[in-house]
Amino acid sequence: MATLLLGINHNTASIAIREKVAFAPELMHEALKRACSSAELGELAILSTCNRTELYCVPNHLAENEAHRQKIEKAVLSWLANYHQLDSAELKNCIYAYWDEDAVRHVMKVASGLDSMVLGEPQILGQIKSAYAVAKEAGSIDSHLHRIFEDTFTVAKKVRTDTAIGENPVSVAFAAVTLAQRIFEDLSKASVLMIGAGRTIELVVQHLKQANIDNIVIANRTLTHALELKEKYGVDEVLLSDIPEQLINADIVVSSTASQLPILGKGAVEKALKIRKHRPIFMVDLAVPRDIEPEVGDLADVYLYSVDDLKEVIDSNVQSRQSAAAEAEHIIDKGVLDFQQKQRSLDIVSSLKAYRDKAESIRDIELDKALKSLGNGESAEDVLANMARLLTNKLIHSPSVQMKKASAEGHDELVELAQVLFELNDKDNESK
């Protein structure tokens, strides 16, 4: 069974393109169903994060050669472009595609944090698990992708357990706070406005608390998650509608929501800056699509950074993880090999079942004939002899035809394989 992984990430595309192909969580079920229908996929899961969008596909059609594969890739890419109302040509140069073994290796690397902007970052595993769960809910996953994800989770857990890939705090959240520490002489005196209340925002809050910052306000669409953070970390909570008022006092703004449209525009920031008498604001937009309009960065008293801008900070903090990454690669290689072996075992089980079903069908037909002959009064000895002869002829007919064809076409390796399968080697027979 073929596996296609088609994706776009921070290494192949800018944030301006990545945000165009991001999937809204509330529309994911519909997207999965539409893709399976339009691109003729038997199974599909979609991972959509700030740094990547990846489609894990099992095509309905055979992918035996390069022409078949290119046709399938084109169909999936066309659907992706049409869904987001983009030109396929715009995406083509940013897309990567992996098949079968390479696809399995890539998803294992992603889940282990080896393909992240932040080497070894832990959030991606949870995001892949969520993508898997959503696809299961939508009914777009069957046995093949299920096995891939289950093995992926096992490998990623082993990487976390057996290597130091997750040691030392290196994440976009950590990088955002590190950058703030470079800008503010005394970070503990800064007032912080956080927009959103998800896992990334919580990580930022943790790092801010470690930097002795107490004045933190969480703005969210609803207060449920914000109240949870308030109980955990002692932060204040407000609604998104309160952001303009909160901007007046905010020295630092960090945003990470799942909104498909910008939450903070240039006009609102300009008004706040006038009241602040142009005291600068440090802003970090960790969302894709972006929460803060890019034009906000044009304002003289605003220092706006996106997730892509944090790469330099992150790169300087990942050196200690390089040796761990090499160990992780070995674990992933073994994980891919184990998956392939299990897959081959499943493939042969299917073939053996088909072979047995065929033999039993032949047996049942000949047995039915024999019973009718006995019922007509024919000699039992003649009936059994005839049944044995016909059964033998029919069972060896297909292998005989295929062996003759293989020999005539010069496929000696197939003939030798048949000798092994049917134990036709003289020495083997003599030993029994």
C-alpha positions as CSV (number, residue, x, y, z in Angstrom):
1,M,0.0,0.0,0.0
2,A,1.5,3.4,-1.1
3,T,2.0,6.3,1.3
4,L,2.5,9.9,0.1
5,L,3.5,12.8,2.4
6,L,3.1,16.2,0.8
7,G,4.0,19.3,2.7
8,I,5.3,22.8,3.1
9,N,7.4,24.1,6.1
10,H,9.6,26.8,7.5
11,N,12.6,25.5,5.4
12,T,10.7,25.7,2.1
13,A,8.4,28.7,2.4
14,S,8.1,32.1,4.1
15,I,5.5,32.8,6.7
16,A,3.6,34.8,4.1
17,I,3.0,31.6,2.1
18,R,2.7,29.2,5.1
19,E,-0.2,31.2,6.5
20,K,-2.1,30.9,3.2
21,V,-2.1,27.1,3.5
22,A,-2.9,26.8,7.2
23,F,-6.1,25.0,8.0
24,A,-8.6,26.4,10.5
25,P,-9.2,23.7,13.2
26,E,-12.9,24.1,13.1
27,L,-13.0,23.3,9.4
28,M,-10.6,20.3,9.5
29,H,-13.3,17.6,9.3
30,E,-14.7,19.1,6.2
31,A,-11.3,19.6,4.6
32,L,-10.4,16.0,5.2
33,K,-13.6,14.7,3.6
34,R,-13.3,17.0,0.6
35,A,-9.7,16.1,0.0
36,C,-10.4,12.3,0.1
37,S,-13.2,12.8,-2.4
38,S,-11.5,15.3,-4.7
39,A,-8.0,13.8,-4.7
40,E,-9.2,10.2,-4.6
41,L,-7.5,9.3,-1.3
42,G,-8.3,6.2,0.7
43,E,-6.8,7.7,3.9
44,L,-5.7,11.2,5.0
45,A,-4.5,13.1,8.0
46,I,-3.5,16.8,7.9
47,L,-1.0,18.5,10.2
48,S,-1.2,22.3,10.3
49,T,1.0,24.3,12.7
50,C,2.8,27.6,12.6
51,N,5.8,26.1,10.9
52,R,4.3,23.5,8.6
53,T,1.3,22.0,6.8
54,E,1.7,18.4,5.8
55,L,-0.8,15.9,4.2
56,Y,-0.3,12.2,5.0
57,C,-2.1,10.4,2.2
58,V,-2.9,6.8,1.2
59,P,-4.0,7.0,-2.5
60,N,-6.9,5.0,-3.9
61,H,-4.9,4.3,-7.0
62,L,-1.7,2.3,-7.6
63,A,1.6,4.2,-7.4
64,E,3.8,1.6,-9.1
65,N,5.9,3.9,-11.1
66,E,7.1,7.6,-11.3
67,A,4.3,8.5,-13.7
68,H,1.6,7.2,-11.3
69,R,3.2,9.0,-8.4
70,Q,3.5,12.4,-10.2
71,K,-0.2,12.1,-11.2
72,I,-1.2,11.5,-7.6
73,E,1.1,14.3,-6.3
74,K,-0.4,16.7,-8.9
75,A,-4.0,15.8,-7.8
76,V,-3.2,16.4,-4.1
77,L,-1.4,19.7,-4.8
78,S,-4.2,20.8,-7.0
79,W,-6.7,20.1,-4.2
80,L,-4.6,22.0,-1.7
81,A,-4.3,25.0,-3.9
82,N,-8.0,25.0,-4.8
83,Y,-9.0,24.7,-1.2
84,H,-7.0,27.7,-0.2
85,Q,-7.9,29.6,-3.4
86,L,-4.2,29.7,-4.5
87,D,-2.4,29.1,-7.8
88,S,-0.8,25.7,-7.9
89,A,2.3,27.3,-9.5
90,E,2.7,29.5,-6.4
91,L,2.9,26.4,-4.2
92,K,4.8,24.1,-6.4
93,N,8.3,25.4,-5.6
94,C,7.6,25.3,-1.9
95,I,6.2,21.8,-1.7
96,Y,8.1,18.6,-0.9
97,A,6.8,15.1,-1.4
98,Y,8.0,11.8,0.1
99,W,6.8,8.3,-0.7
100,D,6.6,5.1,1.4
101,E,9.8,4.6,3.4
102,D,10.8,8.2,3.0
103,A,7.4,9.4,4.1
104,V,7.5,7.2,7.3
105,R,11.0,8.5,8.1
106,H,10.0,12.1,7.6
107,V,6.9,11.9,9.9
108,M,9.1,10.2,12.6
109,K,11.7,13.0,12.3
110,V,8.9,15.6,12.6
111,A,7.4,13.9,15.6
112,S,10.8,13.6,17.3
113,G,11.4,17.4,16.8
114,L,14.3,16.8,14.3
115,D,12.6,18.8,11.5
116,S,11.5,21.7,13.7
117,M,12.8,25.2,13.6
118,V,13.6,24.5,17.3
119,L,15.6,21.3,17.3
120,G,13.9,18.9,19.7
121,E,11.0,21.0,20.6
122,P,8.3,18.9,22.3
123,Q,5.1,20.5,21.2
124,I,5.1,19.0,17.7
125,L,4.5,15.5,19.0
126,G,1.3,16.7,20.7
127,Q,0.3,18.4,17.5
128,I,0.7,15.3,15.4
129,K,-1.3,13.3,18.0
130,S,-4.0,15.9,17.7
131,A,-3.9,15.6,13.8
132,Y,-4.2,11.9,14.1
133,A,-7.2,12.1,16.5
134,V,-9.0,14.6,14.3
135,A,-8.6,12.4,11.3
136,K,-9.9,9.4,13.3
137,E,-13.0,11.5,14.3
138,A,-13.5,12.5,10.6
139,G,-13.3,8.8,9.5
140,S,-10.4,9.5,7.1
141,I,-7.9,7.1,8.7
142,D,-7.8,3.3,8.3
143,S,-5.3,0.6,9.2
144,H,-2.3,1.8,7.2
145,L,-2.0,5.3,8.5
146,H,-3.0,4.0,11.9
147,R,0.1,1.7,11.9
148,I,2.3,4.6,10.7
149,F,1.2,6.9,13.5
150,E,1.3,4.3,16.2
151,D,4.9,3.4,15.3
152,T,5.7,7.1,15.0
153,F,4.5,7.8,18.5
154,T,6.6,4.9,19.8
155,V,9.7,6.1,18.1
156,A,9.2,9.7,19.2
157,K,8.8,8.6,22.8
158,K,12.0,6.5,22.6
159,V,13.9,9.6,21.3
160,R,12.6,11.6,24.2
161,T,13.5,8.9,26.7
162,D,16.8,7.7,25.4
163,T,18.5,10.9,24.2
164,A,19.1,14.5,25.5
165,I,17.2,16.0,22.6
166,G,14.7,17.7,24.9
167,E,17.2,19.0,27.5
168,N,17.8,22.7,27.9
169,P,14.9,25.1,27.2
170,V,14.9,25.8,23.5
171,S,11.5,26.7,22.0
172,V,9.8,29.7,20.2
173,A,8.4,30.6,23.6
174,F,11.9,30.5,25.2
175,A,13.3,32.4,22.2
176,A,10.7,35.1,22.5
177,V,11.5,35.7,26.2
178,T,15.3,35.6,25.4
179,L,14.9,38.3,22.8
180,A,12.9,40.4,25.3
181,Q,15.7,40.1,27.8
182,R,18.1,41.5,25.2
183,I,15.9,44.5,24.6
184,F,14.8,45.4,28.2
185,E,17.4,46.4,30.7
186,D,15.2,45.1,33.6
187,L,12.7,42.7,32.3
188,S,11.0,42.2,35.7
189,K,9.6,45.7,35.5
190,A,7.9,45.2,32.1
191,S,4.1,44.8,31.6
192,V,3.1,42.0,29.3
193,L,0.0,41.4,27.3
194,M,-0.5,37.8,26.0
195,I,-3.1,37.2,23.2
196,G,-4.4,33.7,23.3
197,A,-4.5,31.0,26.0
198,G,-3.1,27.9,24.3
199,R,-0.1,25.7,25.0
200,T,2.4,28.1,23.3
201,I,1.1,31.1,25.4
202,E,1.4,29.0,28.6
203,L,5.0,28.2,27.8
204,V,5.8,31.9,27.3
205,V,4.1,32.6,30.7
206,Q,6.3,30.0,32.3
207,H,9.4,31.6,31.0
208,L,8.2,35.1,31.9
209,K,7.6,33.9,35.4
210,Q,11.1,32.5,35.6
211,A,12.3,36.0,34.6
212,N,10.5,37.4,37.6
213,I,7.7,39.2,35.6
214,D,4.5,39.6,37.6
215,N,2.5,42.0,35.5
216,I,1.0,39.6,32.9
217,V,-2.4,39.9,31.3
218,I,-4.0,37.2,29.2
219,A,-6.5,38.3,26.5
220,N,-8.6,35.5,24.9
221,R,-11.8,35.1,23.0
222,T,-13.4,33.4,26.0
223,L,-12.3,33.5,29.6
224,T,-12.3,29.7,30.2
225,H,-8.7,28.9,29.3
226,A,-7.5,32.3,30.5
227,L,-9.0,31.6,34.0
228,E,-7.1,28.2,34.0
229,L,-3.8,30.1,33.4
230,K,-4.8,32.6,36.1
231,E,-5.3,29.8,38.6
232,K,-1.9,28.3,37.6
233,Y,0.3,31.3,37.3
234,G,-1.5,34.2,38.9
235,V,-2.0,36.2,35.7
236,D,-4.9,38.6,35.0
237,E,-7.5,37.8,32.3
238,V,-9.4,39.9,29.8
239,L,-11.4,39.5,26.6
240,L,-10.0,40.2,23.1
241,S,-12.3,43.3,23.0
242,D,-10.2,44.7,25.9
243,I,-6.9,44.7,23.9
244,P,-7.0,48.4,22.8
245,E,-7.2,49.4,26.4
246,Q,-4.5,46.9,27.5
247,L,-2.1,48.1,24.8
248,I,-1.7,51.4,26.5
249,N,0.2,49.7,29.4
250,A,1.8,46.8,27.6
251,D,5.6,46.9,27.1
252,I,5.6,43.4,25.6
253,V,2.9,41.8,23.5
254,V,3.1,38.1,22.6
255,S,0.3,36.6,20.4
256,S,-0.5,33.0,19.5
257,T,-4.1,32.2,18.5
258,A,-5.7,30.0,15.9
259,S,-7.5,33.0,14.3
260,Q,-7.6,33.0,10.5
261,L,-7.6,36.9,10.5
262,P,-5.4,39.4,12.2
263,I,-6.5,40.3,15.7
264,L,-4.3,43.4,16.1
265,G,-4.2,46.1,13.5
266,K,-2.0,49.1,12.8
267,G,-4.6,51.7,13.8
268,A,-5.2,50.3,17.3
269,V,-1.4,50.2,17.9
270,E,-1.0,53.8,16.7
271,K,-3.6,55.0,19.1
272,A,-2.0,53.2,22.0
273,L,1.5,54.6,21.1
274,K,0.1,58.2,21.2
275,I,-1.3,57.7,24.7
276,R,2.0,56.0,25.7
277,K,3.8,59.1,24.5
278,H,5.7,56.8,22.0
279,R,7.2,54.5,24.6
280,P,8.2,51.5,22.5
281,I,6.4,48.2,22.4
282,F,8.1,44.8,21.8
283,M,5.8,42.5,19.9
284,V,6.2,38.8,19.1
285,D,3.7,37.2,16.8
286,L,3.9,33.4,17.1
287,A,0.8,32.6,15.1
288,V,0.4,31.3,11.6
289,P,-1.7,32.9,10.0
290,R,-0.3,36.0,11.7
291,D,-2.3,37.6,14.5
292,I,-0.6,41.0,14.1
293,E,-0.8,42.9,10.8
294,P,2.7,43.1,9.3
295,E,2.2,46.8,8.8
296,V,2.4,47.3,12.6
297,G,6.1,46.6,12.2
298,D,6.4,49.8,10.1
299,L,5.6,52.0,13.2
300,A,8.6,53.8,14.6
301,D,8.1,52.7,18.2
302,V,7.2,49.1,17.6
303,Y,9.7,46.1,17.4
304,L,7.7,43.4,15.8
305,Y,9.0,39.8,15.4
306,S,7.4,36.8,13.7
307,V,8.2,33.1,14.3
308,D,10.7,33.3,11.4
309,D,12.5,36.2,13.0
310,L,13.3,34.1,16.0
311,K,15.4,31.6,14.1
312,E,18.7,33.4,14.9
313,V,18.0,33.3,18.6
314,I,17.0,29.7,18.4
315,D,20.0,28.6,16.4
316,S,22.4,29.9,19.0
317,N,20.7,27.7,21.6
318,V,20.6,24.3,19.9
319,Q,24.3,23.4,19.8
320,S,23.9,21.1,22.9
321,R,21.3,19.1,21.1
322,Q,23.3,18.3,18.0
323,S,24.8,15.1,19.3
324,A,21.5,14.0,20.7
325,A,20.0,14.6,17.2
326,A,22.5,12.1,15.8
327,E,21.4,9.5,18.3
328,A,17.8,10.2,17.5
329,E,18.5,9.6,13.8
330,H,19.7,6.0,14.6
331,I,16.5,5.4,16.6
332,I,14.4,6.7,13.7
333,D,16.3,4.5,11.2
334,K,15.5,1.4,13.3
335,G,11.9,2.6,13.7
336,V,11.5,2.8,9.9
337,L,13.1,-0.6,9.5
338,D,10.8,-2.1,12.1
339,F,7.8,-0.6,10.3
340,Q,8.9,-2.0,6.9
341,Q,9.3,-5.4,8.4
342,K,5.9,-5.4,10.0
343,Q,4.4,-4.1,6.7
344,R,6.0,-6.8,4.7
345,S,4.7,-9.4,7.2
346,L,1.2,-8.0,6.8
347,D,1.6,-8.0,3.0
348,I,2.5,-11.7,2.9
349,V,-0.3,-12.6,5.3
350,S,-2.7,-11.0,2.8
351,S,-1.1,-13.0,-0.1
352,L,-1.2,-16.3,1.9
353,K,-4.8,-15.7,2.7
354,A,-5.6,-15.1,-1.0
355,Y,-3.6,-18.2,-2.0
356,R,-5.4,-20.4,0.7
357,D,-8.8,-19.0,-0.4
358,K,-8.1,-19.9,-4.0
359,A,-7.0,-23.5,-3.0
360,E,-10.0,-24.0,-0.8
361,S,-12.3,-22.8,-3.6
362,I,-10.8,-25.4,-6.0
363,R,-11.1,-28.0,-3.3
364,D,-14.7,-27.3,-2.6
365,I,-15.6,-27.4,-6.4
366,E,-13.9,-30.8,-6.8
367,L,-15.4,-32.2,-3.6
368,D,-18.9,-31.2,-4.7
369,K,-18.3,-33.0,-8.0
370,A,-17.1,-36.1,-6.2
371,L,-20.0,-36.2,-3.9
372,K,-22.4,-35.9,-6.8
373,S,-20.6,-38.8,-8.6
374,L,-20.9,-40.9,-5.4
375,G,-24.6,-40.0,-5.3
376,N,-25.0,-41.3,-8.8
377,G,-23.6,-44.7,-7.8
378,E,-20.1,-44.4,-9.2
379,S,-17.3,-46.4,-7.6
380,A,-15.8,-44.7,-4.5
381,E,-12.3,-45.7,-5.6
382,D,-12.8,-44.2,-9.1
383,V,-14.3,-41.1,-7.7
384,L,-11.5,-40.5,-5.2
385,A,-8.8,-41.2,-7.8
386,N,-10.5,-38.8,-10.3
387,M,-10.9,-36.1,-7.6
388,A,-7.2,-36.4,-6.6
389,R,-6.1,-36.1,-10.2
390,L,-8.3,-33.1,-11.0
391,L,-7.4,-31.4,-7.7
392,T,-3.7,-31.9,-8.4
393,N,-3.9,-30.5,-12.0
394,K,-5.8,-27.4,-10.9
395,L,-3.6,-26.6,-8.0
396,I,-0.4,-26.8,-10.1
397,H,-1.8,-25.3,-13.2
398,S,-1.2,-21.6,-12.5
399,P,2.3,-22.1,-11.0
400,S,3.3,-24.2,-14.0
401,V,2.1,-21.6,-16.5
402,Q,3.9,-18.8,-14.7
403,M,7.2,-20.9,-14.3
404,K,7.1,-21.7,-18.1
405,K,6.5,-18.0,-18.9
406,A,9.3,-16.9,-16.6
407,S,11.8,-19.4,-18.1
408,A,10.8,-18.4,-21.7
409,E,11.4,-14.7,-20.9
410,G,14.7,-15.3,-19.2
411,H,13.6,-14.6,-15.6
412,D,15.9,-17.3,-14.1
413,E,15.6,-15.6,-10.7
414,L,11.9,-16.3,-10.6
415,V,12.4,-19.9,-11.6
416,E,15.0,-20.3,-8.8
417,L,12.6,-18.6,-6.3
418,A,9.8,-21.0,-7.4
419,Q,12.1,-24.0,-6.7
420,V,12.6,-22.6,-3.2
421,L,8.9,-21.9,-2.6
422,F,7.8,-25.3,-3.7
423,E,10.8,-27.2,-2.2
424,L,11.9,-28.6,-5.6
425,N,15.6,-28.6,-4.8
426,D,17.0,-32.1,-5.0
427,K,19.1,-31.8,-1.9
428,D,16.2,-30.4,0.1
429,N,14.0,-33.4,-1.0
430,E,16.8,-35.9,-0.2
431,S,17.1,-34.6,3.4
432,K,13.4,-35.3,4.1
